[in-house]
Amino acid sequence: MDPLPHPLRVAVADRRRLIAEALAALIAEREGFTVTGAVADDAAATTLAEQHPDMVVVGAGADSRAAMKLVRELRRKAPSIEIVIVADVLEPALVGFVLDQGIGGLLLTDAAGREVVASLDHVAHGQAVLPPGWQSALYSDRNDPLDALSGRQMEVLTLLAEGFSYEEIGARLFISLNTVKFHVRSIFLRLGVRNRMAAARLLARSRGSGTPPSR
């Protein structure tokens, strides 16, 4: 993996100040990273956006709703910033949120420090990072993995399985090419597949057909 052209500017946010400062210290001591600040106040989204970081690491405690609220606010204020969530518990709702929002990474606090920093580097290079067991957590209360897809994602998957290109899918659904790519990435992650044929087979199996449809 090629080194980044400049040190990655990282901000840390957690309502638990001790956790925020510990994460910041861990990241700051590693080569290739610089920490812009550790934020633990109620105006965290505004404070973080003003620091202009490349990435924000958001800590999520046992109740992840506060972290998810912060991520939504941060996305509105600074949509280009990469986000990584570090969670205490692998909650199904949190996993779904990460996939729906296109968040770069989800880590757990039981990871080793070197693994956390390596994961941040992967996210900075455009790779999604999720912890082991995320699929089991997401699908623990579902018999069919397709149940985890939204209505829009099912529309995209259906057209994808029928052989339409990303451009054609965008035209049919009146969405941009980047939005189509975002949905496809999320669909593949949720279904645990790497390409459209594997996704199409899952769709065909769910519909009781032996082979995926084709154009």
C-alpha positions as a Markdown table, in Angstrom:
| # | Residue | x | y | z |
|---|---|---|---|---|
| 1 | Met | 0.0 | 0.0 | 0.0 |
| 2 | Asp | 1.5 | 3.3 | -1.1 |
| 3 | Pro | 2.1 | 5.9 | 1.7 |
| 4 | Leu | -0.2 | 8.9 | 1.7 |
| 5 | Pro | 1.3 | 12.1 | 0.3 |
| 6 | His | 0.9 | 13.9 | 3.6 |
| 7 | Pro | 0.2 | 13.0 | 7.3 |
| 8 | Leu | -3.4 | 12.1 | 7.7 |
| 9 | Arg | -5.2 | 14.7 | 9.8 |
| 10 | Val | -7.4 | 12.9 | 12.3 |
| 11 | Ala | -9.9 | 14.2 | 14.9 |
| 12 | Val | -11.4 | 12.1 | 17.6 |
| 13 | Ala | -14.9 | 12.5 | 19.1 |
| 14 | Asp | -16.3 | 10.6 | 22.1 |
| 15 | Arg | -18.7 | 11.9 | 24.8 |
| 16 | Arg | -16.4 | 10.0 | 27.3 |
| 17 | Arg | -13.5 | 12.4 | 27.4 |
| 18 | Leu | -11.1 | 9.7 | 28.8 |
| 19 | Ile | -11.8 | 7.5 | 25.8 |
| 20 | Ala | -11.5 | 10.4 | 23.3 |
| 21 | Glu | -8.1 | 11.4 | 24.7 |
| 22 | Ala | -6.8 | 7.8 | 24.8 |
| 23 | Leu | -7.7 | 7.3 | 21.1 |
| 24 | Ala | -6.1 | 10.6 | 20.2 |
| 25 | Ala | -2.9 | 9.6 | 22.0 |
| 26 | Leu | -2.8 | 6.2 | 20.4 |
| 27 | Ile | -3.1 | 7.7 | 16.9 |
| 28 | Ala | -0.8 | 10.7 | 17.5 |
| 29 | Glu | 2.2 | 8.5 | 18.4 |
| 30 | Arg | 2.0 | 6.7 | 15.0 |
| 31 | Glu | 4.0 | 7.9 | 12.0 |
| 32 | Gly | 1.9 | 9.3 | 9.2 |
| 33 | Phe | -0.8 | 10.7 | 11.4 |
| 34 | Thr | -1.4 | 14.0 | 13.1 |
| 35 | Val | -4.3 | 14.6 | 15.5 |
| 36 | Thr | -6.2 | 17.9 | 15.2 |
| 37 | Gly | -8.0 | 17.4 | 18.6 |
| 38 | Ala | -10.1 | 15.2 | 20.9 |
| 39 | Val | -13.6 | 16.5 | 21.2 |
| 40 | Ala | -16.1 | 15.5 | 24.0 |
| 41 | Asp | -18.6 | 18.3 | 24.0 |
| 42 | Asp | -22.3 | 18.5 | 22.8 |
| 43 | Ala | -21.3 | 20.8 | 19.9 |
| 44 | Ala | -18.8 | 18.2 | 18.6 |
| 45 | Ala | -20.0 | 18.2 | 14.9 |
| 46 | Thr | -19.3 | 22.0 | 14.6 |
| 47 | Thr | -16.0 | 21.8 | 16.5 |
| 48 | Leu | -14.8 | 18.9 | 14.3 |
| 49 | Ala | -15.8 | 20.5 | 11.0 |
| 50 | Glu | -13.9 | 23.7 | 12.0 |
| 51 | Gln | -10.7 | 21.6 | 12.5 |
| 52 | His | -10.8 | 20.5 | 8.8 |
| 53 | Pro | -9.6 | 16.9 | 9.4 |
| 54 | Asp | -9.2 | 14.3 | 6.7 |
| 55 | Met | -10.8 | 11.7 | 9.0 |
| 56 | Val | -12.9 | 11.7 | 12.2 |
| 57 | Val | -12.8 | 8.7 | 14.6 |
| 58 | Val | -16.1 | 8.5 | 16.5 |
| 59 | Gly | -16.3 | 6.5 | 19.7 |
| 60 | Ala | -19.6 | 4.6 | 20.4 |
| 61 | Gly | -20.4 | 3.3 | 23.9 |
| 62 | Ala | -23.0 | 0.8 | 24.9 |
| 63 | Asp | -25.7 | 3.1 | 23.5 |
| 64 | Ser | -24.6 | 3.9 | 20.0 |
| 65 | Arg | -27.4 | 6.4 | 19.3 |
| 66 | Ala | -25.4 | 9.4 | 20.3 |
| 67 | Ala | -22.5 | 8.4 | 18.0 |
| 68 | Met | -25.0 | 7.9 | 15.1 |
| 69 | Lys | -26.5 | 11.3 | 15.7 |
| 70 | Leu | -23.0 | 12.9 | 15.6 |
| 71 | Val | -22.2 | 11.1 | 12.4 |
| 72 | Arg | -25.4 | 12.4 | 10.7 |
| 73 | Glu | -24.7 | 16.0 | 11.9 |
| 74 | Leu | -21.0 | 15.8 | 10.7 |
| 75 | Arg | -22.1 | 14.5 | 7.3 |
| 76 | Arg | -24.3 | 17.5 | 6.9 |
| 77 | Lys | -21.6 | 19.9 | 7.9 |
| 78 | Ala | -18.6 | 18.3 | 6.2 |
| 79 | Pro | -19.7 | 15.5 | 3.8 |
| 80 | Ser | -16.2 | 14.9 | 2.4 |
| 81 | Ile | -14.6 | 13.9 | 5.7 |
| 82 | Glu | -14.0 | 10.1 | 6.1 |
| 83 | Ile | -15.5 | 8.6 | 9.2 |
| 84 | Val | -14.5 | 5.6 | 11.3 |
| 85 | Ile | -16.6 | 4.4 | 14.3 |
| 86 | Val | -14.9 | 2.6 | 17.2 |
| 87 | Ala | -17.6 | 0.7 | 19.1 |
| 88 | Asp | -17.8 | -1.2 | 22.4 |
| 89 | Val | -20.5 | -3.6 | 21.1 |
| 90 | Leu | -21.2 | -5.0 | 17.6 |
| 91 | Glu | -24.9 | -3.9 | 17.5 |
| 92 | Pro | -27.0 | -4.9 | 14.4 |
| 93 | Ala | -28.4 | -1.4 | 14.3 |
| 94 | Leu | -24.9 | 0.1 | 14.2 |
| 95 | Val | -23.7 | -2.3 | 11.5 |
| 96 | Gly | -26.7 | -1.4 | 9.4 |
| 97 | Phe | -26.1 | 2.3 | 10.0 |
| 98 | Val | -22.5 | 2.0 | 8.9 |
| 99 | Leu | -23.5 | 0.3 | 5.6 |
| 100 | Asp | -26.4 | 2.7 | 4.9 |
| 101 | Gln | -24.2 | 5.8 | 5.5 |
| 102 | Gly | -21.3 | 4.5 | 3.5 |
| 103 | Ile | -19.0 | 5.0 | 6.5 |
| 104 | Gly | -15.4 | 4.0 | 5.8 |
| 105 | Gly | -14.8 | 1.8 | 8.8 |
| 106 | Leu | -16.3 | 0.1 | 12.0 |
| 107 | Leu | -13.8 | -1.1 | 14.6 |
| 108 | Leu | -14.3 | -2.6 | 18.0 |
| 109 | Thr | -12.5 | -1.4 | 21.2 |
| 110 | Asp | -11.1 | -4.9 | 21.8 |
| 111 | Ala | -8.8 | -4.5 | 18.8 |
| 112 | Ala | -5.1 | -4.0 | 19.3 |
| 113 | Gly | -3.7 | -0.5 | 18.9 |
| 114 | Arg | -1.7 | -1.4 | 15.8 |
| 115 | Glu | -4.9 | -2.9 | 14.2 |
| 116 | Val | -6.8 | 0.3 | 14.8 |
| 117 | Val | -4.1 | 2.5 | 13.2 |
| 118 | Ala | -3.7 | 0.0 | 10.3 |
| 119 | Ser | -7.4 | 0.1 | 9.7 |
| 120 | Leu | -7.4 | 3.9 | 9.6 |
| 121 | Asp | -4.7 | 3.7 | 6.9 |
| 122 | His | -6.9 | 1.3 | 4.9 |
| 123 | Val | -9.9 | 3.6 | 5.1 |
| 124 | Ala | -7.7 | 6.5 | 4.0 |
| 125 | His | -6.8 | 4.5 | 0.9 |
| 126 | Gly | -10.4 | 3.9 | 0.1 |
| 127 | Gln | -10.9 | 0.5 | 1.5 |
| 128 | Ala | -13.9 | -0.4 | 3.8 |
| 129 | Val | -13.0 | -1.9 | 7.1 |
| 130 | Leu | -15.5 | -4.0 | 9.2 |
| 131 | Pro | -14.9 | -6.3 | 12.2 |
| 132 | Pro | -15.1 | -10.1 | 12.1 |
| 133 | Gly | -18.7 | -11.2 | 12.8 |
| 134 | Trp | -20.4 | -8.2 | 11.3 |
| 135 | Gln | -22.5 | -10.2 | 9.0 |
| 136 | Ser | -23.7 | -12.5 | 11.7 |
| 137 | Ala | -24.6 | -9.5 | 13.9 |
| 138 | Leu | -26.5 | -7.9 | 11.0 |
| 139 | Tyr | -28.5 | -11.0 | 10.0 |
| 140 | Ser | -28.9 | -12.5 | 13.5 |
| 141 | Asp | -32.7 | -11.8 | 13.4 |
| 142 | Arg | -33.2 | -12.5 | 9.7 |
| 143 | Asn | -33.6 | -15.7 | 7.7 |
| 144 | Asp | -32.9 | -14.1 | 4.4 |
| 145 | Pro | -29.9 | -11.7 | 3.9 |
| 146 | Leu | -32.0 | -9.8 | 1.3 |
| 147 | Asp | -34.2 | -8.7 | 4.2 |
| 148 | Ala | -31.4 | -6.4 | 5.2 |
| 149 | Leu | -31.7 | -4.4 | 1.9 |
| 150 | Ser | -33.8 | -1.2 | 1.7 |
| 151 | Gly | -36.5 | -0.8 | -1.0 |
| 152 | Arg | -34.1 | 1.3 | -3.1 |
| 153 | Gln | -31.3 | -1.2 | -2.8 |
| 154 | Met | -33.7 | -4.0 | -3.9 |
| 155 | Glu | -34.5 | -1.9 | -7.0 |
| 156 | Val | -30.8 | -1.5 | -7.8 |
| 157 | Leu | -30.1 | -5.2 | -7.2 |
| 158 | Thr | -33.0 | -6.3 | -9.4 |
| 159 | Leu | -31.7 | -4.2 | -12.3 |
| 160 | Leu | -28.1 | -5.2 | -11.6 |
| 161 | Ala | -29.2 | -8.9 | -11.8 |
| 162 | Glu | -30.9 | -8.3 | -15.1 |
| 163 | Gly | -27.7 | -7.1 | -16.6 |
| 164 | Phe | -28.2 | -3.3 | -16.7 |
| 165 | Ser | -25.1 | -1.1 | -16.5 |
| 166 | Tyr | -24.6 | 1.4 | -13.7 |
| 167 | Glu | -25.5 | 4.2 | -16.1 |
| 168 | Glu | -28.7 | 2.5 | -17.2 |
| 169 | Ile | -29.7 | 1.8 | -13.6 |
| 170 | Gly | -29.2 | 5.5 | -12.8 |
| 171 | Ala | -31.3 | 6.5 | -15.7 |
| 172 | Arg | -34.1 | 4.1 | -14.8 |
| 173 | Leu | -34.2 | 5.1 | -11.2 |
| 174 | Phe | -33.5 | 8.8 | -11.7 |
| 175 | Ile | -30.4 | 8.8 | -9.5 |
| 176 | Ser | -26.8 | 9.7 | -10.2 |
| 177 | Leu | -24.0 | 7.4 | -11.2 |
| 178 | Asn | -22.3 | 7.9 | -7.9 |
| 179 | Thr | -25.5 | 7.1 | -6.0 |
| 180 | Val | -25.7 | 3.8 | -8.0 |
| 181 | Lys | -22.1 | 3.0 | -7.1 |
| 182 | Phe | -22.8 | 3.7 | -3.4 |
| 183 | His | -25.9 | 1.4 | -3.4 |
| 184 | Val | -24.0 | -1.4 | -5.2 |
| 185 | Arg | -21.1 | -1.2 | -2.7 |
| 186 | Ser | -23.5 | -1.3 | 0.2 |
| 187 | Ile | -25.5 | -4.2 | -1.4 |
| 188 | Phe | -22.3 | -6.3 | -1.9 |
| 189 | Leu | -21.2 | -5.6 | 1.7 |
| 190 | Arg | -24.6 | -6.5 | 3.1 |
| 191 | Leu | -24.9 | -9.7 | 1.1 |
| 192 | Gly | -21.2 | -10.7 | 1.6 |
| 193 | Val | -20.5 | -11.0 | -2.2 |
| 194 | Arg | -17.9 | -9.5 | -4.5 |
| 195 | Asn | -19.6 | -9.2 | -7.8 |
| 196 | Arg | -23.0 | -8.9 | -9.5 |
| 197 | Met | -23.3 | -12.5 | -10.5 |
| 198 | Ala | -23.0 | -13.7 | -6.9 |
| 199 | Ala | -25.6 | -11.0 | -5.9 |
| 200 | Ala | -27.9 | -12.1 | -8.7 |
| 201 | Arg | -27.6 | -15.8 | -7.6 |
| 202 | Leu | -28.8 | -14.8 | -4.1 |
| 203 | Leu | -31.7 | -12.9 | -5.5 |
| 204 | Ala | -32.7 | -15.8 | -7.8 |
| 205 | Arg | -32.5 | -18.2 | -4.9 |
| 206 | Ser | -34.6 | -16.0 | -2.8 |
| 207 | Arg | -37.2 | -15.8 | -5.5 |
| 208 | Gly | -37.2 | -19.6 | -6.0 |
| 209 | Ser | -35.5 | -19.6 | -9.3 |
| 210 | Gly | -32.6 | -21.8 | -10.1 |
| 211 | Thr | -30.7 | -19.3 | -12.3 |
| 212 | Pro | -30.4 | -15.5 | -12.2 |
| 213 | Pro | -32.2 | -13.5 | -14.8 |
| 214 | Ser | -30.2 | -12.1 | -17.7 |
| 215 | Arg | -30.7 | -9.7 | -20.6 |
